[in-house]
Amino acid sequence: MVFRVDLRLRPEGQAGAICNSLAAIESYYESFGRTWERQALLRARHAAGDAWLGEAFGKTVEPFVYSRSTSTSTIEDVRSLRRMFVAKSGDGPWNVKLSAGGIRDVELVAQVLQLLYGGRRRELRERTTLPALHKLGLAGLLSGQETRTLGEAYRVWRRIEHRLQLEQGRQTHALPADGLELACLARRLGLASAEELGAAIDERRRAVSAIADTLGAAWARPQAGQR
């Protein structure tokens, strides 16, 4: 419970071995790897144990993550994943992580562009979301306004997420349904009222959702230095 690990994300899921050799890892991702696994590995980094092995793992999966032959099917895979997240968030209070315009939407925009272009442009290979957005903006794959909108919203969403989880002592991402609890959250974020918080969230989530709705459109956008 201190370090939460979802073992279902390993190769072959619950049916696979908990520990794999590098050769088995390479064989799996070459033959069966899916787009969502590429997305997850975009953010992978060595956290514990043998540093050499962690580095070797990263080099082993790099050709899978940053494929030079990525097609537009990647875009549809990510869009399908987005629809699943939004459906999972349900009809209750807005979910800062999964609902349209939330944390996942910001991350998906960055990830799909990295998957599409990172195989040919090493400067786009970045493990953290905010620096990735900055690099995508510099590359001309996001406009300046899009970069600012996504980056500012991501910072706000993470602040809200952290305060929700500190208050409740558990992993949660849904805004409080109770008006008093929502007002308390607003004050902890430095806002005067629940209404002010609601207005700030609505403005940002609509802007993020509008960008995420065009997911993959930059595939056809000329890159910097090209006509």
Phi and psi restraints in degrees (value plus and minus 20) as a CYANA .aco file:
   2 VAL   PHI     -96.8   -56.8
   2 VAL   PSI     -68.7   -28.7
   3 PHE   PHI    -136.1   -96.1
   3 PHE   PSI      78.8   118.8
   4 ARG   PHI     -95.2   -55.2
   4 ARG   PSI     105.5   145.5
   5 VAL   PHI    -146.5  -106.5
   5 VAL   PSI     105.4   145.4
   6 ASP   PHI    -114.8   -74.8
   6 ASP   PSI      78.1   118.1
   7 LEU   PHI     -88.9   -48.9
   7 LEU   PSI     -31.8     8.2
   8 ARG   PHI     -88.7   -48.7
   8 ARG   PSI     -36.1     3.9
   9 LEU   PHI    -103.5   -63.5
   9 LEU   PSI     -20.8    19.2
  10 ARG   PHI     -94.9   -54.9
  10 ARG   PSI     142.7   182.7
  11 PRO   PHI     -72.5   -32.5
  11 PRO   PSI     111.8   151.8
  12 GLU   PHI      49.0    89.0
  12 GLU   PSI      -7.6    32.4
  13 GLY   PHI      39.4    79.4
  13 GLY   PSI    -162.0  -122.0
  14 GLN   PHI     -84.9   -44.9
  14 GLN   PSI     -37.9     2.1
  15 ALA   PHI    -107.1   -67.1
  15 ALA   PSI     -31.1     8.9
  16 GLY   PHI    -110.1   -70.1
  16 GLY   PSI     146.0   186.0
  17 ALA   PHI     -86.9   -46.9
  17 ALA   PSI     123.4   163.4
  18 ILE   PHI     -87.5   -47.5
  18 ILE   PSI     -56.6   -16.6
  19 CYS   PHI    -137.2   -97.2
  19 CYS   PSI     115.1   155.1
  20 ASN   PHI    -143.6  -103.6
  20 ASN   PSI     131.2   171.2
  21 SER   PHI     -95.8   -55.8
  21 SER   PSI     142.0   182.0
  22 LEU   PHI     -81.7   -41.7
  22 LEU   PSI     -56.5   -16.5
  23 ALA   PHI     -84.4   -44.4
  23 ALA   PSI     -61.5   -21.5
  24 ALA   PHI     -87.2   -47.2
  24 ALA   PSI     -59.1   -19.1
  25 ILE   PHI     -80.1   -40.1
  25 ILE   PSI     -68.3   -28.3
  26 GLU   PHI     -81.3   -41.3
  26 GLU   PSI     -63.7   -23.7
  27 SER   PHI     -83.7   -43.7
  27 SER   PSI     -62.0   -22.0
  28 TYR   PHI     -82.9   -42.9
  28 TYR   PSI     -71.7   -31.7
  29 TYR   PHI     -89.4   -49.4
  29 TYR   PSI     -50.9   -10.9
  30 GLU   PHI     -87.0   -47.0
  30 GLU   PSI     -54.6   -14.6
  31 SER   PHI    -118.5   -78.5
  31 SER   PSI     -57.1   -17.1
  32 PHE   PHI    -145.9  -105.9
  32 PHE   PSI     -24.9    15.1
  33 GLY   PHI     -78.1   -38.1
  33 GLY   PSI     119.6   159.6
  34 ARG   PHI    -133.8   -93.8
  34 ARG   PSI     149.4   189.4
  35 THR   PHI     -80.3   -40.3
  35 THR   PSI     -61.6   -21.6
  36 TRP   PHI     -84.9   -44.9
  36 TRP   PSI     -47.6    -7.6
  37 GLU   PHI     -93.2   -53.2
  37 GLU   PSI     -54.5   -14.5
  38 ARG   PHI     -83.0   -43.0
  38 ARG   PSI     -61.7   -21.7
  39 GLN   PHI     -80.5   -40.5
  39 GLN   PSI     -64.3   -24.3
  40 ALA   PHI     -83.6   -43.6
  40 ALA   PSI     -61.5   -21.5
  41 LEU   PHI     -94.0   -54.0
  41 LEU   PSI     -36.3     3.7
  42 LEU   PHI     -76.6   -36.6
  42 LEU   PSI     -52.2   -12.2
  43 ARG   PHI    -122.5   -82.5
  43 ARG   PSI     -16.7    23.3
  44 ALA   PHI     -92.1   -52.1
  44 ALA   PSI     118.1   158.1
  45 ARG   PHI    -172.7  -132.7
  45 ARG   PSI     137.6   177.6
  46 HIS   PHI     -83.5   -43.5
  46 HIS   PSI     111.0   151.0
  47 ALA   PHI    -141.4  -101.4
  47 ALA   PSI     -49.6    -9.6
  48 ALA   PHI    -180.9  -140.9
  48 ALA   PSI     140.9   180.9
  49 GLY   PHI      65.0   105.0
  49 GLY   PSI    -173.1  -133.1
  50 ASP   PHI     -90.5   -50.5
  50 ASP   PSI      95.0   135.0
  51 ALA   PHI     -84.7   -44.7
  51 ALA   PSI     -56.5   -16.5
  52 TRP   PHI     -81.8   -41.8
  52 TRP   PSI     -63.5   -23.5
  53 LEU   PHI     -84.7   -44.7
  53 LEU   PSI     -60.2   -20.2
  54 GLY   PHI     -80.9   -40.9
  54 GLY   PSI     -62.0   -22.0
  55 GLU   PHI     -86.7   -46.7
  55 GLU   PSI     -59.4   -19.4
  56 ALA   PHI     -84.8   -44.8
  56 ALA   PSI     -58.7   -18.7
  57 PHE   PHI     -81.3   -41.3
  57 PHE   PSI     -66.2   -26.2
  58 GLY   PHI     -78.9   -38.9
  58 GLY   PSI     -62.1   -22.1
  59 LYS   PHI     -88.5   -48.5
  59 LYS   PSI     -53.8   -13.8
  60 THR   PHI     -85.8   -45.8
  60 THR   PSI     -62.5   -22.5
  61 VAL   PHI    -109.9   -69.9
  61 VAL   PSI     -28.4    11.6
  62 GLU   PHI     -75.7   -35.7
  62 GLU   PSI     -64.8   -24.8
  63 PRO   PHI     -83.1   -43.1
  63 PRO   PSI     -49.4    -9.4
  64 PHE   PHI     -93.0   -53.0
  64 PHE   PSI     -65.1   -25.1
  65 VAL   PHI     -87.1   -47.1
  65 VAL   PSI     -69.8   -29.8
  66 TYR   PHI    -127.0   -87.0
  66 TYR   PSI      48.7    88.7
  67 SER   PHI     -91.7   -51.7
  67 SER   PSI     119.1   159.1
  68 ARG   PHI    -101.5   -61.5
  68 ARG   PSI     -29.2    10.8
  69 SER   PHI    -133.7   -93.7
  69 SER   PSI       6.2    46.2
  70 THR   PHI     -78.2   -38.2
  70 THR   PSI     116.6   156.6
  71 SER   PHI    -133.5   -93.5
  71 SER   PSI     156.2   196.2
  72 THR   PHI     -88.0   -48.0
  72 THR   PSI     -31.4     8.6
  73 SER   PHI     -82.5   -42.5
  73 SER   PSI     -46.7    -6.7
  74 THR   PHI     -79.3   -39.3
  74 THR   PSI     -60.3   -20.3
  75 ILE   PHI     -81.6   -41.6
  75 ILE   PSI     -65.6   -25.6
  76 GLU   PHI     -86.6   -46.6
  76 GLU   PSI     -55.6   -15.6
  77 ASP   PHI     -80.2   -40.2
  77 ASP   PSI     -65.1   -25.1
  78 VAL   PHI     -88.5   -48.5
  78 VAL   PSI     -58.2   -18.2
  79 ARG   PHI     -82.8   -42.8
  79 ARG   PSI     -60.6   -20.6
  80 SER   PHI     -83.4   -43.4
  80 SER   PSI     -60.2   -20.2
  81 LEU   PHI     -83.3   -43.3
  81 LEU   PSI     -60.3   -20.3
  82 ARG   PHI     -82.6   -42.6
  82 ARG   PSI     -64.1   -24.1
  83 ARG   PHI     -80.5   -40.5
  83 ARG   PSI     -57.0   -17.0
  84 MET   PHI     -86.0   -46.0
  84 MET   PSI     -63.0   -23.0
  85 PHE   PHI     -80.8   -40.8
  85 PHE   PSI     -67.6   -27.6
  86 VAL   PHI     -83.1   -43.1
  86 VAL   PSI     -62.3   -22.3
  87 ALA   PHI     -83.8   -43.8
  87 ALA   PSI     -57.6   -17.6
  88 LYS   PHI     -86.3   -46.3
  88 LYS   PSI     -49.5    -9.5
  89 SER   PHI     -88.8   -48.8
  89 SER   PSI     -39.4     0.6
  90 GLY   PHI      54.9    94.9
  90 GLY   PSI    -188.9  -148.9
  91 ASP   PHI    -122.9   -82.9
  91 ASP   PSI     -13.5    26.5
  92 GLY   PHI    -100.2   -60.2
  92 GLY   PSI    -173.7  -133.7
  93 PRO   PHI     -77.0   -37.0
  93 PRO   PSI     131.5   171.5
  94 TRP   PHI     -79.1   -39.1
  94 TRP   PSI     114.0   154.0
  95 ASN   PHI    -120.2   -80.2
  95 ASN   PSI      94.9   134.9
  96 VAL   PHI     -85.2   -45.2
  96 VAL   PSI     -39.5     0.5
  97 LYS   PHI    -115.0   -75.0
  97 LYS   PSI     -69.6   -29.6
  98 LEU   PHI    -122.4   -82.4
  98 LEU   PSI     -46.1    -6.1
  99 SER   PHI     -87.2   -47.2
  99 SER   PSI     139.5   179.5
 100 ALA   PHI     -75.3   -35.3
 100 ALA   PSI     113.2   153.2
 101 GLY   PHI      67.4   107.4
 101 GLY   PSI     -17.0    23.0
 102 GLY   PHI    -115.3   -75.3
 102 GLY   PSI    -179.0  -139.0
 103 ILE   PHI     -76.8   -36.8
 103 ILE   PSI     -67.2   -27.2
 104 ARG   PHI     -81.4   -41.4
 104 ARG   PSI     -57.6   -17.6
 105 ASP   PHI     -82.4   -42.4
 105 ASP   PSI     -63.1   -23.1
 106 VAL   PHI     -80.7   -40.7
 106 VAL   PSI     -66.8   -26.8
 107 GLU   PHI     -84.0   -44.0
 107 GLU   PSI     -60.0   -20.0
 108 LEU   PHI     -85.7   -45.7
 108 LEU   PSI     -57.7   -17.7
 109 VAL   PHI     -80.7   -40.7
 109 VAL   PSI     -67.9   -27.9
 110 ALA   PHI     -82.7   -42.7
 110 ALA   PSI     -64.0   -24.0
 111 GLN   PHI     -85.8   -45.8
 111 GLN   PSI     -64.4   -24.4
 112 VAL   PHI     -85.4   -45.4
 112 VAL   PSI     -56.9   -16.9
 113 LEU   PHI     -89.7   -49.7
 113 LEU   PSI     -57.1   -17.1
 114 GLN   PHI     -85.6   -45.6
 114 GLN   PSI     -59.8   -19.8
 115 LEU   PHI     -85.4   -45.4
 115 LEU   PSI     -59.3   -19.3
 116 LEU   PHI     -92.3   -52.3
 116 LEU   PSI     -56.3   -16.3
 117 TYR   PHI    -134.4   -94.4
 117 TYR   PSI     -37.4     2.6
 118 GLY   PHI     -85.4   -45.4
 118 GLY   PSI     -43.5    -3.5
 119 GLY   PHI     -85.8   -45.8
 119 GLY   PSI     -49.0    -9.0
 120 ARG   PHI    -126.6   -86.6
 120 ARG   PSI     -33.0     7.0
 121 ARG   PHI    -150.3  -110.3
 121 ARG   PSI      78.4   118.4
 122 ARG   PHI     -83.9   -43.9
 122 ARG   PSI     -45.7    -5.7
 123 GLU   PHI     -86.9   -46.9
 123 GLU   PSI     -32.9     7.1
 124 LEU   PHI    -111.1   -71.1
 124 LEU   PSI     -20.3    19.7
 125 ARG   PHI    -104.8   -64.8
 125 ARG   PSI      77.4   117.4
 126 GLU   PHI    -156.3  -116.3
 126 GLU   PSI     115.2   155.2
 127 ARG   PHI    -106.7   -66.7
 127 ARG   PSI     -38.1     1.9
 128 THR   PHI    -134.1   -94.1
 128 THR   PSI     129.1   169.1
 129 THR   PHI     -87.6   -47.6
 129 THR   PSI     -69.8   -29.8
 130 LEU   PHI     -82.9   -42.9
 130 LEU   PSI     -68.2   -28.2
 131 PRO   PHI     -81.1   -41.1
 131 PRO   PSI     -53.5   -13.5
 132 ALA   PHI     -83.0   -43.0
 132 ALA   PSI     -63.5   -23.5
 133 LEU   PHI     -80.2   -40.2
 133 LEU   PSI     -62.6   -22.6
 134 HIS   PHI     -80.6   -40.6
 134 HIS   PSI     -65.3   -25.3
 135 LYS   PHI     -87.5   -47.5
 135 LYS   PSI     -56.3   -16.3
 136 LEU   PHI     -86.8   -46.8
 136 LEU   PSI     -55.0   -15.0
 137 GLY   PHI     -86.1   -46.1
 137 GLY   PSI     -65.2   -25.2
 138 LEU   PHI     -81.1   -41.1
 138 LEU   PSI     -52.6   -12.6
 139 ALA   PHI     -99.2   -59.2
 139 ALA   PSI     -26.0    14.0
 140 GLY   PHI      62.1   102.1
 140 GLY   PSI      -9.3    30.7
 141 LEU   PHI    -107.9   -67.9
 141 LEU   PSI     -36.9     3.1
 142 LEU   PHI    -148.1  -108.1
 142 LEU   PSI     122.8   162.8
 143 SER   PHI     -93.0   -53.0
 143 SER   PSI     146.3   186.3
 144 GLY   PHI     -79.2   -39.2
 144 GLY   PSI     -61.1   -21.1
 145 GLN   PHI     -86.5   -46.5
 145 GLN   PSI     -61.7   -21.7
 146 GLU   PHI     -82.7   -42.7
 146 GLU   PSI     -63.3   -23.3
 147 THR   PHI     -80.5   -40.5
 147 THR   PSI     -65.4   -25.4
 148 ARG   PHI     -85.9   -45.9
 148 ARG   PSI     -64.2   -24.2
 149 THR   PHI     -79.7   -39.7
 149 THR   PSI     -68.4   -28.4
 150 LEU   PHI     -87.8   -47.8
 150 LEU   PSI     -63.4   -23.4
 151 GLY   PHI     -85.4   -45.4
 151 GLY   PSI     -65.3   -25.3
 152 GLU   PHI     -85.1   -45.1
 152 GLU   PSI     -63.2   -23.2
 153 ALA   PHI     -83.1   -43.1
 153 ALA   PSI     -61.9   -21.9
 154 TYR   PHI     -80.2   -40.2
 154 TYR   PSI     -62.1   -22.1
 155 ARG   PHI     -83.1   -43.1
 155 ARG   PSI     -63.8   -23.8
 156 VAL   PHI     -85.2   -45.2
 156 VAL   PSI     -64.7   -24.7
 157 TRP   PHI     -81.2   -41.2
 157 TRP   PSI     -59.7   -19.7
 158 ARG   PHI     -87.6   -47.6
 158 ARG   PSI     -57.3   -17.3
 159 ARG   PHI     -82.0   -42.0
 159 ARG   PSI     -64.7   -24.7
 160 ILE   PHI     -82.7   -42.7
 160 ILE   PSI     -66.4   -26.4
 161 GLU   PHI     -76.3   -36.3
 161 GLU   PSI     -67.0   -27.0
 162 HIS   PHI     -84.2   -44.2
 162 HIS   PSI     -60.1   -20.1
 163 ARG   PHI     -90.2   -50.2
 163 ARG   PSI     -56.7   -16.7
 164 LEU   PHI     -81.7   -41.7
 164 LEU   PSI     -64.0   -24.0
 165 GLN   PHI     -95.3   -55.3
 165 GLN   PSI     -53.2   -13.2
 166 LEU   PHI     -86.1   -46.1
 166 LEU   PSI     -60.5   -20.5
 167 GLU   PHI     -86.4   -46.4
 167 GLU   PSI     -63.2   -23.2
 168 GLN   PHI    -115.2   -75.2
 168 GLN   PSI     -31.2     8.8
 169 GLY   PHI      45.6    85.6
 169 GLY   PSI       8.9    48.9
 170 ARG   PHI    -177.5  -137.5
 170 ARG   PSI     148.6   188.6
 171 GLN   PHI     -97.0   -57.0
 171 GLN   PSI      90.9   130.9
 172 THR   PHI    -167.3  -127.3
 172 THR   PSI     134.0   174.0
 173 HIS   PHI    -157.1  -117.1
 173 HIS   PSI     -19.7    20.3
 174 ALA   PHI    -107.7   -67.7
 174 ALA   PSI     115.0   155.0
 175 LEU   PHI     -84.2   -44.2
 175 LEU   PSI     128.3   168.3
 176 PRO   PHI     -81.2   -41.2
 176 PRO   PSI     120.2   160.2
 177 ALA   PHI    -103.0   -63.0
 177 ALA   PSI     -45.9    -5.9
 178 ASP   PHI     -96.9   -56.9
 178 ASP   PSI     113.1   153.1
 179 GLY   PHI     -82.1   -42.1
 179 GLY   PSI     -59.3   -19.3
 180 LEU   PHI     -87.2   -47.2
 180 LEU   PSI     -60.8   -20.8
 181 GLU   PHI     -86.0   -46.0
 181 GLU   PSI     -57.2   -17.2
 182 LEU   PHI     -87.0   -47.0
 182 LEU   PSI     -59.1   -19.1
 183 ALA   PHI     -84.5   -44.5
 183 ALA   PSI     -59.3   -19.3
 184 CYS   PHI     -83.5   -43.5
 184 CYS   PSI     -62.3   -22.3
 185 LEU   PHI     -82.0   -42.0
 185 LEU   PSI     -62.0   -22.0
 186 ALA   PHI     -78.9   -38.9
 186 ALA   PSI     -65.6   -25.6
 187 ARG   PHI     -83.0   -43.0
 187 ARG   PSI     -58.7   -18.7
 188 ARG   PHI     -87.6   -47.6
 188 ARG   PSI     -39.6     0.4
 189 LEU   PHI    -115.7   -75.7
 189 LEU   PSI     -16.4    23.6
 190 GLY   PHI      64.3   104.3
 190 GLY   PSI      -1.1    38.9
 191 LEU   PHI    -128.0   -88.0
 191 LEU   PSI     138.8   178.8
 192 ALA   PHI    -100.2   -60.2
 192 ALA   PSI     -48.3    -8.3
 193 SER   PHI    -177.0  -137.0
 193 SER   PSI     148.1   188.1
 194 ALA   PHI     -84.3   -44.3
 194 ALA   PSI     -54.0   -14.0
 195 GLU   PHI     -84.9   -44.9
 195 GLU   PSI     -61.1   -21.1
 196 GLU   PHI     -85.3   -45.3
 196 GLU   PSI     -60.0   -20.0
 197 LEU   PHI     -83.3   -43.3
 197 LEU   PSI     -65.4   -25.4
 198 GLY   PHI     -79.7   -39.7
 198 GLY   PSI     -61.3   -21.3
 199 ALA   PHI     -86.3   -46.3
 199 ALA   PSI     -60.9   -20.9
 200 ALA   PHI     -84.9   -44.9
 200 ALA   PSI     -60.6   -20.6
 201 ILE   PHI     -87.3   -47.3
 201 ILE   PSI     -66.1   -26.1
 202 ASP   PHI     -79.5   -39.5
 202 ASP   PSI     -62.7   -22.7
 203 GLU   PHI     -83.4   -43.4
 203 GLU   PSI     -64.5   -24.5
 204 ARG   PHI     -92.5   -52.5
 204 ARG   PSI     -61.3   -21.3
 205 ARG   PHI     -88.6   -48.6
 205 ARG   PSI     -52.8   -12.8
 206 ARG   PHI     -86.0   -46.0
 206 ARG   PSI     -60.5   -20.5
 207 ALA   PHI     -86.5   -46.5
 207 ALA   PSI     -63.1   -23.1
 208 VAL   PHI     -86.0   -46.0
 208 VAL   PSI     -63.9   -23.9
 209 SER   PHI     -81.6   -41.6
 209 SER   PSI     -57.8   -17.8
 210 ALA   PHI     -83.2   -43.2
 210 ALA   PSI     -57.9   -17.9
 211 ILE   PHI     -90.4   -50.4
 211 ILE   PSI     -64.7   -24.7
 212 ALA   PHI     -85.0   -45.0
 212 ALA   PSI     -48.4    -8.4
 213 ASP   PHI     -84.2   -44.2
 213 ASP   PSI     -42.3    -2.3
 214 THR   PHI    -118.5   -78.5
 214 THR   PSI       0.7    40.7
 215 LEU   PHI     -66.8   -26.8
 215 LEU   PSI     102.0   142.0
 216 GLY   PHI      70.9   110.9
 216 GLY   PSI     -23.9    16.1
 217 ALA   PHI     -83.0   -43.0
 217 ALA   PSI     -48.1    -8.1
 218 ALA   PHI     -87.3   -47.3
 218 ALA   PSI     -32.3     7.7
 219 TRP   PHI     -75.5   -35.5
 219 TRP   PSI     -54.5   -14.5
 220 ALA   PHI    -119.3   -79.3
 220 ALA   PSI     -18.6    21.4
 221 ARG   PHI    -102.2   -62.2
 221 ARG   PSI     114.7   154.7
 222 PRO   PHI     -79.3   -39.3
 222 PRO   PSI     117.6   157.6
 223 GLN   PHI    -103.2   -63.2
 223 GLN   PSI     143.0   183.0
 224 ALA   PHI     -76.0   -36.0
 224 ALA   PSI     111.7   151.7
 225 GLY   PHI      68.2   108.2
 225 GLY   PSI     -21.3    18.7
 226 GLN   PHI    -134.8   -94.8
 226 GLN   PSI     139.5   179.5
